[in-house]
């Protein structure tokens, strides 16, 4: 059964001129299906010869039913955060190797997306995190993260010290290089390299992973997705809080970082037959012969 997307936005990897040819090819294909096609205004700068209307991401959020992102997982992360407040489905086309979020090959995109337009796709909802920094009761900074919110010691050579509370209950005081608060999507990013567990993407849970803790008994914790996490800086050094390594804010002693699930979700569309475990095997090189 055909699913009707009246307006589709095309968004390419930033400052990537090589995306021009496949983006124009995809846009012409969609127009041939009777779909109105627009493109991101920053993408349009690098796509010579494209005559699709150029809109800002906020305008795309208000106008488009679907956004197709051509690039890699990093591009998808940036777009997902910006479009999160809007009810826009996302599809990812990877320029190179298979990605966790961009799982359609650029070589087969016309055939695959054509089938998806005919209704042959799987819908997956992913959670995000929202965080804010408070200093003496005043909110100074807020941000969204698709992968993780990370408190880190910065360039200083010394560990930082902070207290962690969950839903107002004291959990521990920790000395370490930092703390990763990760979504299931982010469990295969920085959290994985720091010893965190792999979390199935659709689960409504949050993982807390210490970064090089002073005490080996400090281990990752997985908690409910509706939890409110507070990180109180005791010895801050030149620490920062990072949001998907995209934006950051410098922390001082006494600052509190509050992290919780964002009220809206990201809706990813995958081709029929999409298998998350196949992606894990591909990306993590499981089942290889040695």
Secondary structure, DSSP 4 states (H G I P E B T S, - for coil): -----SEEEEEE-TT-TTHHHHHHHHHHHHHHTT-EEEEEHHHHHT-TT--SEEE-HHHHHHH-SEEEEEE-HHHHHHHHHHHTTS--EEEEEESSS--SS--EETTSHHHHHHHHHTT-EEEEEE--EEEEEEETTEEEEEEEESSEEEEE-TT-SS-EEEEEEETTEEEEEEEESEEEEE-TGGGGTHHHHTTPPP--TT--EEEEEEES-SSTT---EEEETT--EEEEEEE-TT-EEEETTTEEEE--TT-EEEEEE-SS-EEEEEETT--HHHHHHHHHTTT---
